[in-house]
Amino acid sequence: MKGIKNSLENSSDHEIEPFNQILELYKEVEQDPSKRVRLMGKSFIELMSLADNSEYNEVIKNGLILIQALFEDKAPDMYHSKGCSFDQLDIKDKCVVLDILKKEFQGIFFQ
């Protein structure tokens, strides 16, 4: 895998190359759940490593959407009927969600 950042820097087609790379790798691991999880994490980390450069904001956003669509086991919620907006949560539930997110990001970035 040549890396998302590398493919952006060395490709004339910044709009498509990173996504093609993710899709090609996904085809190789589609049937193996443990390899899928590793690819999802690696792809997520590579995308987020681009966050320092605002030039790649659209690539990051679209890449995260692609990763979610590929690796989500449930059907997508096209009509937003399964959840609610963070703004609709009461203060107790907001605190729970924020604690969970903090723990997840601490686990990712401080291992």
Contacts in CASP RR format, 6 or more apart in sequence:
PFRMAT RR
TARGET T0000
AUTHOR 0000-0000-0000
METHOD contacts of the structure
MODEL  1
MKGIKNSLENSSDHEIEPFNQILELYKEVEQDPSKRVRLMGKSFIELMSL
ADNSEYNEVIKNGLILIQALFEDKAPDMYHSKGCSFDQLDIKDKCVVLDI
LKKEFQGIFFQ
1 21 0 8 1.000
1 25 0 8 1.000
1 42 0 8 1.000
2 10 0 8 1.000
2 21 0 8 1.000
3 21 0 8 1.000
3 46 0 8 1.000
4 18 0 8 1.000
4 21 0 8 1.000
4 22 0 8 1.000
4 43 0 8 1.000
4 46 0 8 1.000
4 47 0 8 1.000
4 50 0 8 1.000
5 46 0 8 1.000
5 49 0 8 1.000
5 50 0 8 1.000
7 17 0 8 1.000
7 18 0 8 1.000
7 21 0 8 1.000
8 14 0 8 1.000
8 17 0 8 1.000
8 18 0 8 1.000
8 50 0 8 1.000
8 56 0 8 1.000
8 59 0 8 1.000
11 17 0 8 1.000
14 59 0 8 1.000
15 59 0 8 1.000
18 47 0 8 1.000
18 59 0 8 1.000
18 63 0 8 1.000
19 62 0 8 1.000
19 63 0 8 1.000
19 66 0 8 1.000
22 43 0 8 1.000
22 63 0 8 1.000
22 66 0 8 1.000
22 67 0 8 1.000
22 70 0 8 1.000
23 66 0 8 1.000
23 70 0 8 1.000
25 39 0 8 1.000
25 43 0 8 1.000
26 36 0 8 1.000
26 39 0 8 1.000
26 70 0 8 1.000
28 35 0 8 1.000
29 35 0 8 1.000
29 36 0 8 1.000
29 38 0 8 1.000
29 39 0 8 1.000
30 36 0 8 1.000
36 71 0 8 1.000
37 71 0 8 1.000
40 67 0 8 1.000
40 70 0 8 1.000
40 71 0 8 1.000
43 63 0 8 1.000
43 67 0 8 1.000
44 64 0 8 1.000
44 67 0 8 1.000
45 108 0 8 1.000
47 59 0 8 1.000
47 60 0 8 1.000
47 63 0 8 1.000
47 64 0 8 1.000
47 67 0 8 1.000
48 60 0 8 1.000
50 56 0 8 1.000
50 59 0 8 1.000
50 60 0 8 1.000
51 60 0 8 1.000
69 76 0 8 1.000
77 83 0 8 1.000
86 94 0 8 1.000
86 97 0 8 1.000
89 97 0 8 1.000
END
